[in-house]
Amino acid sequence: MMLDRASVVGARGSARRRRTNHRFMNWRPIVVASRIVACTSVAMLAGACATAKPTAEPGAQEEVRIPDGDADGGAADDGGDADAAPCTDCEYFTEACTADVLCPGGPFEPSIAGGGFDVRTQINVIRGRSASDVWISGALGALAHFDGTSWSRSDLGTQEDIRAFWLRDSGEIALSRLDYLFSRGLAAPDAGASPGGWTRHEPVSFPPDYDGIATAFESAWGSPGAEWLWTATRVKEGMFAFMSGLSRLRRLPSGDFEVADGIPWSEFAGQMTALHGASPDVVWAVGLDGVTARISGAQSDAPSVELFNSQTWNALHGVWVASDSEAWCVGAGGTIRHYAGDSTSWDIVPDVPTKQPLRAVWGSSPSDVWVVGDGSVVLHYDGTRWSRMKIAGLGARRPNLTTVWMAGPGHVWIGGQGVVLSLGGKP
């Protein structure tokens, strides 16, 4: 089903007047509608909807959708209780920190310049240019940088949650969930810059298709030297809460930022959660209901999108692309999928040693891939098999893990609810 523009514009006005709370809506018709819109609108480009409903693996667990207002931001639960029942996974948790075990540290250490993060802080994203240039963001404006020797806090000047970084060749751009941009090092700081050198830019002006509708950045990805940064942008307001789009933004010579339709929601309405690419011009995006999409010509004037069959209806939360012909994505119920160049679909990864929801994936090569998820689950792929990794120093805590990034073999950073982990506790 496709909505004509007049109907959409009229409905937007009604949605703004009513401010319908989407938490009380029936989710399933919305999910089905978004799938139909995506398939109807992109079928001519991809031919992927001919696969219809993907075939889920036996025993697949579908994630329960939780409305806004859960623990996505702010101070998070520590993920564990010392008085809880004895653990069933004790073999993966130890007190001794050794070189082959993941250990806590990083910006939660009280000795770092500017003071360590509060232990209740949820880490949203970790990204870097190298092992000696790493950025970490957390809830309520928590921001820190690693220079290869030590960590230091960076004062953003606000308590907004940073959801994504675009690490340019000459500076940094950070995106908040409230549609604000912060830049650092791209030009001489102006009078309004924060003590950390961050300049806050006014709310991003979205394309006409989003005019007047509240939106939120979910994720973003762009190469350091690319013209365009691709973003997964969710519509938050009322009856349009099921829609999200793939937008892109760039910095103009004036220093201002321009946002343009990447793939307008009128053409593609999947609820996307994560993006990544191995080259500037080819970007993979994943989302709820098992949606996977490949964007071609990502830096061109006319990018195109095609849908692929992920063989699951489970929500997908993370994607990492090793090359234009190889990628991994992860999601609910311990779902892992591997793309190996097929023209229509991803391969099911069997024998995954967990059923926990998986939140993020990254690697240094196709034989060195890391996945993190709820309940302090960390998985590693060595090119042959997946195995669960040990973590030291958590005691009875089992915090959910939300992000992972690698600078290279042996250099892995993992973040979650009140914790940052690295091998041996070393950078």
N, C-alpha and C positions, 0 to 999 in steps of 0.2 A: 504494500500500500504506500502510495506517495502523496504527501500533502502539497496542495498548490500554495503558492506564496501568499495569496490573499487570505486564505484560511489561517496560515501560520501567523501572519501579522496580526490578524484579528484575535486569534487565540492568545498571542503574547500579551496584548493589552488586558484581556480578561484575567490572565494568570497573574499579572502584576497587581490588578485590583484585588483579586481574591487572596493572593499570597498563599495558595494552597500548600499545605504541609505534606510533602510527598511521602513522609513516613507512614501515613495512614492509607496510602494507596495500595491496591492489589498489585504485587510485583509481577506475577507471572504473565498477565496480558501485556505488560510493558515490555518484558524481556522478549516475548514472542514478536511483538510489534517491531522492536528494534532490529531483530534478526531479519524479519521480512523486508524492512526498509533497506537494510544493508544488502541483502541478496538481490532484491529487485533492482536497486540502483547501480550495482556494480557488476551485475551478471554479464552485461555486454562487454565490460573491460576484461573480466577475469574468466568467465565461464566456470567459476569455482562453485557456484550454487547448484550446479548440476549434480554435485555430490550430495545435496540435500542434507539431512541430519547426519552428523558424523557418527561413526560407530565407536561407542565408548568401550573401553576395555572392561572385562568382567570385574565386578566388585568396585567399580569406580565410585568415588564419593563426591557428590556434588556439594559445593560450598553453600552454606546458608547465607543469604544476602542480609547485611545489617545496615539499617538506615544511618544517615549522617548523625553524628553526635556520639559515636563510639570512641575508642581510644586512638583515633588517627592522629590527634595532636595533643599538645599540652603534656602535663606530667602524667606518665603512664604507670600502670601497675608494675610491680617489680617482677611479675611472672612466676612467683613461687611463694610458699608458705612453710616456715620451719616446722609447723605443727601438722602439716599434711601427712597423708599416708606414706609409707615407705616407697621410694621410687622404684619403678620397674625398668629403668634404663641406667642404673648406677654404673654399669661397666663403661659408660661413655663420659663419666664425670669423675675427676680426680682432684686431689688437693695439690699435688706436685706439678709445677710448671717445668716442662722439658722442651727441647728444641722442636719436637714433632707434635706438640700439643698446643692447642689454641689457648691463649692466656689473656686475661683482662689488662687494660692499661690505657694508653692514649690520653685523650682530653679529659678523662675522668680522674686522672691523677691530680691530687691537690697541689702538687709542686709545680704545675705548668704555669707559665707566665700569664697573669690575669686571673688565675684560679681555675680549678677543675670544674667540669660540668656537675650540676646537681645529679645525684644518682637516680632521680625520678625522670630525668630527661630522656625522651625517646629520640634516637638517631634516625633521621629521615633519609640521608643520602651521603655517600662517600665517593669522591671522584678526585683524580689527580692527573698530572702530566707525567710524573715519574715517581720513583721511590723517595725522592727528596723534595717533592712538591705535591702535597696531598691536602685536600680540603674536606672538612666534615661539617655537616649541619645537623642541628637538632631542633626540638620543639622550643617555642618561646624565644626565638632569636639566638639560640646557642650556636656559635660558629667558631671553628678553630682551624689552624693551619700547621702542617708539619714541614719543616725545612730540611729534613734529612738527619737532623741531630736532636731537635726538641720540638715539642708542641707549644703553641701560644694561642690564647684567645684572641678573636677579632671582634671588635665592637661594631655591630651592625647598626646600632642606633635605634632599634625597635625590637619588639618581641614577636614579630611575625615569623611564621614557620617558613623556612626555605625548603622548597621541594626539589629543586634541580640547579645544577651549575652548568654554565657554558664557559669553559676555560679557554679563552682566546690566546693567540700568540702574544698579545701585548697587555693582557689584563683579564679580569674575571667579571662574569655576569652571573647574578643569582636571581632566581625566580621564586617569588613567594606564592603561597596558595591563594592569596587574595588578589592576584593579578598585578602585583607591583613588581618592578624590576629594580635591582640594585647593581651598580657597576663600580668597579674599583680598578685603578691603574690604567684605564683607557685614555685618560686625559688628566690634567692637573685638577686635583679635588677642588670643587667650588666651595663657597662659604657655607653651604648647607650640608657638607659631607660629615659623616659620623666620625668619632675618634679613630675608628679603624680604617678610615679613608673611603667608606662606602657612600655613594651618592644615590639617593632614592629618587626614582623617576615616577611621575604621576601614573595613575592606573592606565594600563595598556588599553588603547582604543581598538576594540575588536572589529572585524569585518562586518558588513551589513547584516549577514545572517545571524550575528549574535547581538545586534543592537538592542539595548534595553533589557537584556536577559543576563542575570547574574551568572558568572562563570568562575571556574577554578582551575589552575594548573595542576595536573596530576603527575606529569613526567615530561622530560624533554631530552633531546639528544641532537648534537651537532658537532662536526669536526672543528678543531681549533681554528683553521683558516677558512672554513666555509662561509658563504654569504648568509645562508639561512639556517636558523635553529628550528627544528621541528618539535612541536609540543602536542601532548595529549591534553585536551581541554574539555572539562566536564561542565555541562549546564546544570546549575544548582536549583533553578527556580521551578516550583510547582509542577505543572503538568508536563514540563519539558525536561524533568530531571532524568528521564531515561536516555536523553540524547547526549552525545559527546562528539567532538570533532577532532580532526587532525589539522591544526593550524601551523603557521610558521612565522617567525619574526626575524628581523634583521636590524642592524644599526646603520643609520643613514650618515652621510658625511657631516651633517649638522650635529651629530651626537644624539639625536632623537631616535626612538625606536618605532618601527613600523610593523604592524601585524597584518598578515594577509591570509585569505583562505588558502590552506594547503590542499585539503580535500574537503569541500564544504559539507556540512552535515546534511544538506539537502541531497547529496549524492552518497554519503556514507555516514551511518548513524550508529555504528558499533561503539560500545562504551569501552574506550581504550585506557589502558593502565600503564604501559611501559613501551619505550622505543629504544632501538639501538641499530647501528649500522657499522659495517666494516669499511665502507667508503662513503664519501660525502653524498654521492648521487643515488645510493640504494639504501633504504631504511626499512627495517621490519618494525611493526607495531602489533602488540597483543592486547587482549582485553577480556571482559567478562563473557560468559557463555562460550568459551573456547574460540573466540574470534581471533584470527591471525590475518595480517594484511602486509603485503610488500609494496612499498612506494618506490617507483622508478622515476628517474628524472627529478630527484628531490631538490636539486639546485637549479632546475630549469624554469622557464616561464610557464610550462604546462606539465606539472607532475601528474602521474597516473597511479592508480591503485588497483591491485588484484587481490582477491580473497583466496585463502588456502584452507584445506580441510585439516584441522588439527586432530581429528579423530577423538574429540572429547567435547562435552558441554561444560566441563568444569571451568571455573574462573581461572584465567591466566594472569599472573602478577609480574612476571619478569621475563626478559629476553636478552640474550647475548649472541652476537653475530661474529663468528670467526672469520668468515669470508662471504663473498656474495653468493656462494653456493653451499654454505654450511652454517647452521645456527642451532641454538638450544632455547627452549622456553619452559617455564615451570609454573605450577599453580596448585589449586586445591586438591586435597586427597592424595598428596604425594605425586601429583602428575608431573612427568617430565616428557617432553617431546624433542625429537631431533630432526632437523631439516637437512637432507643430504642431496639437494638438487632436484628433487622430483618436481614435475610440472604442476601438480595439483595438491599434494598433501605432505604432512609431516609423518615421521615414523613414531610408533609407540615405543617408549623405552621400558622394557620389562624389568622385573626384579628390583624395583626401587625400594631401599630398605627403610621406608617410613610411609605412613599414611597422613602425616601432619601436613597442613597447608604450607606450601613452599612459596617464598616471597620474592626471591631475587637470585640471579645467576650471573657469573662472570668467569672468565678464563684468561690464561696467558697463551693457550694453544689448544687444539682439539684434543690433546691428551693431558690437559691440566685445567679442569673445569670445576668450579666450586658453586654450590647451591646452599642457601640458608632458608630457614623457615621457623614456624612456631615451635614452642617447647624446646628452644635451644638446639634445634636440629641443624647440623652442618654435614653436607655430603660432598665427597670428592670423587671425580672421575679421572682415572689414570690412562685412559685410552682403551682399557679392556673392561673394567668393572667399576661400579659405584660402591663406595664404602662410607660408613659413617665415621666422622672424626671425633676425637676426644677433646674435651674442654676442661681446663683446670680453674680452680679458685672461685667457683660460683656457689659453693655450699649447697643449700637446699633450693636455691633460686633456679628457675628454668625460664629466663626471659625470652620472649619472642624476638627473633632476629629478622631484620627488615631490609638490609642492604649489604652488598659485598662489592669490593673493587680490588683489582690486582694491578700492580706495577710490572710484574714479571714473575717467573717461577720463584716460589718461596716468599714472595712479597704480597701477602694477602691481608686486607683489612675487612673486618666484618662489624656491623653495627646493629644495635637493637634497643630494647627497652632497658636503659640505664647501663649499657655496656658497649665497649669497643674491644674486639679481640684481634690478636695477631699471633702468628706462629712463634712460640717461645716468648711471647710478650715483647718481641723485638720488631722494629719496623723493617 
